Amino acid sequence: MKPFNHAVTNFKESIFSTMTKLAITHEAINLSQGFPDFEGPKWIIDLAKNAMDQGHLNGNVGKNQYAPSFGILPLREAIANNYKRFYGVEFNPLNEIVVTNGATEAIFCTCMALLNPGDEVVVFEPFYDSYLASLQMVGAVIKPVTLIAPDFSFDKNELFSAIGPKTKMLILNNPHNPTGKIFSLAEIKLIAELARKFDFLILSDEVYEFLTFDESHIPTASFEDLAVRTITISSTGKTFGLTGWKIGWAAGPADIIKAIHNVHQFTTFCVAHPLQVAMAEALNKMDEYLVDFKKQYRNKRDLLVTGLKAAGFNVLNPAGTYFAMAILKEGENDIEFCQKLILEKKVAVIPTSAFYMKSNAGSSMIRFCFAKTDETLKAALKNLN
């Protein structure tokens, strides 16, 4: 048999899948993979059920059939309205937003649409692992820049060295997984200055935009002159606790979105129609929902961080996302430590070395997920004491 795609043959199983399997095998409490162990809002689920039931009533044929490839217009309008209401950023729902099968597909389609083999792409490490896979499949040259603990700032000189005439794109994840960092205004302004100087695009992954605790999120596209070169990617999974629905999107200039859609239409073509109908309605009710949502996750963060500190962990308090990083003691290794936690403490977390390709800093840190019920978090903390 002739060989497979060389990029794909080098892929390993996602660290999230690996740790979840180990958690199941050893009956450990799973604080590794980033999904809630509780159900999303019932009122949104009911909206989806209603959309399915109403799909063929009163001549309204279609809600259980293919959706438009770009996404249903009410959903794109709701997405556009929220960007304008919350951030003052304007997107035309007709041609500047494409709905995708989660943010991960949006990332993949963006890389496939905009990059050529040999293009250089700057990525901050630690990084979400799908960035690396998408870039490898397109044949891009990856230029990592390391975020340095404990505040996860970057070295300006390292960033300057990574960027040059061949730079085609920079990937920015803000709020940042796995560190919980929110990039400062000064950091984004520096990136913006470099983007203008070297004329590169910014893929801005903002799926945790509403999971911030002490300050509001500021989209990259809202910065001066960045709207014309930024692809804003987000989703509803993290915000509504419905990660299995896989409703994401890319928003940006019409010519860029058209190129991304050209890939999307031959990848998944469209996203589940009744789920889009439900989410369009849900996005229009964000104001009343977000108050309790932010309070709930702030309490979960505080419960986990306080408990981990009491258990002797050097845990860092995240400014955003639903993850917390802990720095291991000198001489401890992240993979060995995580294996030990599963076997001896029955708690599964993520070894962060999987998110690095340049620095070995990840081997001294682990990541906890607090998108879990209070009962789950308390049980895990009891095991860790």
TORZABA-110429 format. One record per residue (C-alpha): residue in one letter; x, y, z. Coordinates in steps of 0.001 Angstrom, whole numbers, padded with zeros to 6 digits, always signed. Example, Ala and Ser with C-alpha at 12.3 -4.5 7.8 and 13.67 -1.06 7.14 Angstrom:
! residues 2
A+012300-004500+007800/S+013670-001060+007140/
//
This chain:
! residues 385
M+000000+000000+000000/K+001263+003484-000849/P+001998+005739+002144/F-000615+007981+003753/N-000326+011755+004067/H+002987+012215+005864/A+001606+014914+008182/V-001263+012725+009361/T+000914+009671+009986/N+002891+011721+012508/F-000202+012646+014508/K-000656+011154+017936/E-003887+010737+019864/S-005003+014012+021426/I-003803+014362+025016/F-007415+015107+026007/S-008622+011750+024685/T-005674+009942+026258/M-006251+011345+029740/T-010017+010811+029576/K-009472+007152+028641/L-007066+006750+031566/A-009567+008414+033894/I-012260+005946+032809/T-009943+002935+033039/H-008773+003792+036557/E-012103+005245+037750/A-010490+008620+038401/I-012254+011963+038678/N-011748+013666+035338/L-010455+017237+035643/S-008533+016888+032383/Q-010706+017355+029297/G-012364+020758+028986/F-016066+020044+029099/P-018700+020395+031834/D-019880+017276+033637/F-023276+018944+034055/E-025987+019666+031529/G-026307+022916+029616/P-029341+025188+030122/K-032594+023260+029746/W-034333+026196+028103/I-031843+026088+025210/I-032180+022319+024852/D-035953+022797+024751/L-035509+025328+021942/A-033664+022682+019915/K-036342+020065+020621/N-039005+022517+019529/A-037092+023275+016324/M-036964+019553+015538/D-040668+019088+016292/Q-041675+022132+014254/G-039459+021243+011298/H-042280+020010+009078/L-045302+021810+010515/N-047257+024590+008836/G-045320+024206+005633/N-042040+025019+007419/V-040107+022240+005724/G-036386+022227+006313/K-035328+022498+009968/N-034379+018822+010064/Q-032692+019034+006660/Y-029477+020695+005508/A-028938+024215+006728/P-027462+026824+004376/S-023738+026204+004149/F-022882+029663+005504/G-025221+029055+008477/I-028829+030086+008915/L-029290+033841+008635/P-030976+034300+012066/L-027902+032787+013740/R-025464+034917+011746/E-027578+037977+012574/A-027557+037094+016284/I-023769+036663+016199/A-023335+040008+014428/N-025718+041767+016819/N-023793+040529+019849/Y-020443+041696+018459/K-021949+045140+017938/R-023755+045273+021311/F-020961+043923+023490/Y-017884+045218+021685/G-018848+047815+019085/V-017417+045569+016351/E-019475+045343+013161/F-019747+042291+010910/N-022137+041993+007974/P-024112+038786+008655/L-024638+038266+004933/N-021005+037803+003947/E-018673+038329+006932/I-019678+035367+009134/V-019610+031636+008398/V-020986+029077+010879/T-018769+026030+011359/N-018752+022710+013176/G-017250+024204+016306/A-014288+026559+016576/T-011940+023689+015746/E-013352+023388+012238/A-013159+027167+011847/I-009454+027005+012751/F-008837+024167+010298/C-010740+025827+007444/T-008969+029145+008077/C-005549+027493+007839/M-006525+025539+004735/A-008008+028593+003022/L-005342+031189+003765/L-002016+029387+004065/N+000307+027794+001527/P+003129+025314+002146/G+006143+027192+003474/D+004198+030141+004904/E+005432+031059+008375/V+002937+031171+011241/V+003681+032465+014746/V+002034+030521+017575/F+002255+031250+021293/E+003049+028152+023328/P+001530+026483+025256/F-001072+026144+022495/Y-004329+024345+021811/D-003176+021211+020004/S-005426+021596+016947/Y-003388+024644+015869/L-000350+022471+015369/A-002276+019770+013496/S-003948+022239+011122/L-000668+023990+010382/Q+001163+020734+009793/M-001500+019527+007360/V-001184+022672+005259/G+002613+022507+005351/A+003157+025800+007174/V+006387+026618+008999/I+005566+027003+012689/K+007403+029693+014663/P+006691+029195+018390/V+006990+031978+020964/T+006908+030864+024589/L+004641+032394+027230/I+006670+032519+030436/A+005188+031514+033814/P+003949+032658+036228/D+002244+035583+034421/F+002724+034021+030972/S+004052+037148+029350/F+006198+036798+026238/D+009725+038005+025576/K+009478+040852+023064/N+012821+039939+021518/E+011683+036352+021007/L+008542+037619+019257/F+010582+040001+017091/S+012875+037131+016109/A+009927+034926+015128/I+008379+037511+012789/G+009729+038510+009407/P+008906+039009+005727/K+007713+035391+005372/T+005237+035647+008251/K+001733+035007+006892/M-000245+034632+010110/L-000092+034866+013891/I-002460+032788+016019/L-003695+034515+019162/N-005808+032653+021721/N-007348+035182+024093/P-008437+034347+026797/H-005731+031730+026598/N-006020+027971+026971/P-004346+026371+028908/T-002872+029204+031006/G-005987+031269+031764/K-004053+034378+030681/I-005698+037467+029217/F-003329+039313+026904/S-002734+042892+028018/L-003610+045903+025885/A+000102+046630+025519/E+000778+043103+024268/I-001992+043232+021665/K-000956+046711+020546/L+002577+045420+019999/I+001217+042497+017966/A-000922+044957+015990/E+002099+047124+015255/L+004018+044108+013960/A+001021+042925+011910/R+000853+046267+010131/K+004604+046427+009621/F+004978+042897+008230/D+001487+042641+006705/F+000366+039358+008272/L-003048+038031+009268/I-004202+037312+012821/L-006285+034250+013621/S-007882+035292+016914/D-009358+032341+018808/E-011762+033876+021333/V-013902+030911+022404/Y-013505+031842+026087/E-014580+035456+025485/F-017287+035387+028166/L-015238+033386+030676/T-013357+036322+032175/F-013411+037106+035865/D-011989+040557+036571/E-012175+042361+033246/S-014236+042263+030078/H-012955+040697+026900/I-011687+042971+024109/P-011787+041400+020618/T-008621+041650+018558/A-010635+043004+015626/S-011603+046066+017683/F-008026+047393+017734/E-007006+050090+015278/D-006543+048804+011715/L-006818+045156+012793/A-010352+044475+011515/V-009059+044180+007936/R-006534+041467+008859/T-008206+039574+011725/I-010217+036371+011533/T-012249+036220+014749/I-013156+032678+015780/S-015522+031777+018582/S-018265+029321+019500/T-021223+028710+021783/G-019921+025526+023407/K-017955+027101+026245/T-020433+029902+026900/F-023524+027707+027146/G-021961+024465+028374/L-023115+022629+025239/T-019770+021561+023808/G-021325+018587+021992/W-023429+020869+019807/K-020296+022076+017996/I-021550+025469+016839/G-018704+027816+016028/W-017941+030527+013520/A-015365+032632+011780/A-015947+036350+011271/G-013890+038796+009255/P-013533+040597+005933/A-015857+039263+003223/D-013106+038040+000889/I-011437+036098+003698/I-014720+034588+004913/K-015564+033534+001353/A-012263+031658+001143/I-012890+029985+004515/H-016386+029021+003396/N-014971+027490+000231/V-013120+025013+002455/H-015995+024595+004903/Q-018476+023628+002170/F-016291+020668+001211/T-015412+019711+004794/T-018702+019535+006716/F-020872+021652+004375/C-023157+022786+007200/V-023900+022548+010916/A-026906+020787+012523/H-029927+022861+011515/P-032194+022658+014611/L-029237+023402+016904/Q-028568+026564+014913/V-032217+027580+015290/A-032008+027134+019064/M-028702+028935+019386/A-029920+031914+017358/E-032618+032429+019981/A-030227+031800+022879/L-027700+034391+021670/N-030428+037011+021732/K-030894+036368+025474/M-027238+036698+026494/D-027568+039621+028910/E-029762+037838+031440/Y-027818+034584+031061/L-024284+035940+031486/V-024785+037326+035011/D-025332+033908+036587/F-022885+032243+034174/K-019948+034423+035237/K-020866+034133+038923/Q-021087+030343+038659/Y-017660+029979+037084/R-015992+032520+039361/N-017204+030447+042322/K-015912+027244+040722/R-012536+028833+040039/D-012258+030047+043625/L-013326+026660+044997/L-010667+024815+042996/V-007828+027313+043435/T-008395+027656+047184/G-008638+023886+047582/L-005508+023196+045559/K-003517+025723+047570/A-004698+024055+050776/A-003554+020719+049323/G-000064+022113+048748/F-000199+022849+045014/N+001514+025916+043568/V-001580+026850+041587/L-001915+030018+039497/N-005165+031995+039630/P-006527+032269+036059/A-007922+035565+034744/G-010078+033709+032209/T-011155+030320+030766/Y-012143+027393+032991/F-008619+026088+033503/A-006021+026556+036231/M-002313+025799+035885/A-000129+024498+038704/I+003666+024605+038772/L+005292+021394+039972/K+008157+021172+042425/E+011678+021139+041063/G+012571+017727+039692/E+008958+016606+039133/N+007849+015703+035605/D+004347+016517+034327/I+003638+013161+032645/E+004905+011106+035553/F+003071+013343+038024/C-000234+013013+036130/Q+000136+009236+035945/K+000767+009183+039683/L-002299+011333+040371/I-004516+008944+038432/L-003150+005803+040079/E-002725+007071+043643/K-005206+009939+044003/K-007809+008943+041402/V-007755+012392+039800/A-006974+013004+036116/V-005443+016283+034902/I-003494+017341+031806/P+000319+017263+031491/T+001078+020513+029681/S+004226+019405+027853/A+001791+018259+025128/F+001153+021945+024361/Y+004785+022900+023695/M+007150+022330+020770/K+010052+024676+021588/S+010383+025068+025349/N+010488+022308+027963/A+008611+024552+030423/G+005487+022420+030048/S+007160+019461+031727/S+006986+021334+035029/M+003274+022277+034884/I-000132+020607+034884/R-003624+021871+034009/F-006849+021445+035986/C-010336+021996+034527/F-012983+023458+036852/A-015973+023200+034475/K-017364+020577+036823/T-020081+020367+039450/D-019125+021551+042914/E-019568+017967+044073/T-017013+016764+041516/L-014536+019484+042466/K-014924+018806+046199/A-014475+015065+045662/A-011306+015679+043652/L-009907+018036+046275/K-010654+015493+048992/N-008657+012901+047039/L-005761+015305+046556/N-005405+016135+050261/
//
